[in-house]
Amino acid sequence: MADLQKILVVDDEPDIVELVSYNLGKEGFRVSAALDGEEALNKIRKEQFNLIILDLMLPGLQGVELCRIIRNDPAIASIPIIMLTAKGEEVDKILGLELGADDYITKPFSPRELVARVKAVLRRTAGKPVPEKIISIGDITINKEMYTVSKKNINLKLSATEFKLLLFLAERKGKVFSRSQLLDSVWSNEAFVEPRTVDVHIRRLRAQIEDNPAKPRYIKTMRGIGYFFDGK
């Protein structure tokens, strides 16, 4: 239902924020606003939104960079984004869509069209699961928002890569991944990483999260294929 859906409007023009908020409010949406990128990011990480309407040109943290941050953060990456901007050149539209925007509207715009686009994007993305911020499996707790991992309420000291690897496997519990698949997913931006690197990080993770690394409960090996997260 629309009256349960919350939308964040990010624009440095108060008149635009008021216009968009008014028209969405009439349709039963709950609307919150931010006038710059930093304020928007703080709200996105503290509250849950069903959709973000994001201006490309913002003071401080630009809309393009904010979109990139959102799409690279597992905790908030699945929130639909509609780019709303005065920049109508094709290259800007392509950039916004390549960064992960779900739609693109240029100023000036029709409020009725904006509302229709919002509803269309929400319909298209209705099947997407709302991302969990906390994953608890056995005595392991992963906080995707704070980038922390604890075992029996004791915080573990994981490197950024170890955290990414653990989160990737835990979010896909039961699915087996080869070394190559893990390299592509976890080390995607790094060049010249050898497959044995995966084994080293798996070994380090097991040393921290397993009671007995030689007989792992969580990160298990499918001989000849790869690794998977069990945690039964």
Summary of the structure (lengths in Angstrom):
residues: 232
radius of gyration: 20.8
end to end distance: 35.8
largest distance: 62.9
contacts: 674
relative contact order: 0.09
helix: 40%
strand: 20%
